[in-house]
Amino acid sequence: MTPQPSPSRPAPSIHVRAVLTWLSIFPLVVIGFTILGAFADGWSPVLRALVLTLAVVPLAVYVFVPLLLSGYVRLTSRLGRGEQ
């Protein structure tokens, strides 16, 4: 489901992809910490990190990063057509 760049449009830069990845991971980590804090108070930090990353990484990689990337491509395509 990852959008493929059109032949006339280059792929987003590594910097854009890094920002989009951070924009998806940061809110997921904040939400995850909030949820885990409610019932994982006595857990070791390693176990908390394991559970958190087991949830955050797949959600970010398979759901949120592709959505943000798709939105970025649509936005830049729309802005690009307006400039021509």
N, C-alpha and C positions, 0 to 999 in steps of 0.2 A: 504494500500500500504506500510505500515511500514514493513520492512524486519524482519522476524522472525529468531532468532538465531537457527542454526542447533543444534541437540542434543549434538554433540561433542564440540560445540563452545558456551561458556557462553555469555550472553548479555553484551553489553558494560557497563562499570562501570558508576556510577552516575556522576563521574568527567568528563568522556569522553562525556556523554550526555549533561552536563552543558556547556562544551566548544563548542560542535557542535551547541547547542541552541544559545549561544552568537554569534558564527560565522554567524548564519543566521539572528539574530535580529539586530546586530549592523549596518551592511550595509543598511538594510531596514529602520532603524531609521534615518540614515544620509540622505538617499535618500528622505525619507518622510519629514524631516525638510527642506531640500532644496526646495522641491516642494511646501510645505505649506508656506514657507517664501515668495514665490513669490506673493501669493494672500491672505494670512491670517494675514497680518501685524497688523490689528486692532482687531483681535480676542483675547479673553481672553485666558490665558495660559491653563485653564481647558478645554475649547473648542478645542484648538489645540491638547492637549494631548488626548482627546476623539477621535477626528478624526484620529489622528496618530495611536493610538492603535487599532481602528476599522479596519484599513488597515493592520498594521504590524502583529498583533497576528495571524489572520487566515492565512495570507501568510506564516508566519514562521511555524506554527503548521501543516498545511495541505500540504505545498509544499516544503519549503526549508529544514526543519529539516529532514523529511523523505529522501530527496535526499542526504543530507550530511551523514545521518546514513547509507544509502545503500552504498554510496561510501566508507565509513569507513569500513563497513563489508567486501566489496569486496577487499579493500586494505589489511586488516589484514588477510583475507583468503589467498590471493595471497602470502603475506609475510610468512604466516604460512606454506604453502606448500613448499616454498623454503628452509625452515629451516629443514624439515624432511629428 
